[in-house]
């Protein structure tokens, strides 16, 4: 990773905070491994379906987004460039807020969202240097433009088998948007690097139960699908 990457031109100067939010949200949701459609975007951002439809039309006309088969949304090269800058600044800020200022996950996520639109390329560069050029945010999501984290073969916790041992890779941005879930994970110390043993998978109840470091946590399968893990054997 070279600092020239971080010192590149701010590609967002001609976009509004609203455009940055939408492009960043599409980028975040795409990292969850499922197609991004308007309904998911509306839920993730907490806005109405008509508002999302109107925004998608604007983003498409402006060349930031493409709408494909099944109304799946994908970022164009132009849209991805803006989204990556937004995501990088958000995730660097989260790292600073948790590691240096001692905020918990939930507060850090909310504060980073407020600050990400105001941070300049110069401050972004200095922040990355001060933090030691981290490869991920506190939730384990990769920071665009930084060194890639160790290679593993992750999968959703909801797909883990009973009796298996897994290691938490990341809490997806979709999970981060769920304040109660984020608080629950923080309270139960479910974070990147944590080793979990799958105690029970109960599809009839819609839950999965895992144990780690003396704590046991039960999660609904939809929530567990937003947490990505890997087996110790898959670690490079």
Protein Blocks (a to p, Z undefined) as FASTA:
>chain_A
ZZklmmpccfklmpcfklmmmmmmmmmmmmnopacdfklmmmmnopafklmmmmmmmmmm
nopaccdehhiacddfklmmmmmmmmmmmmmmmmmmmmmnopafklmmmmmmmmmmmpcf
klmmmmmmmnoppabdfkopacehiacddddddddfklpcehiacddfbdcfklmmmmkl
mmmmmmnopaehiacddfbdcfknopacddeehiacdddfklmmmpccddfklpZZ
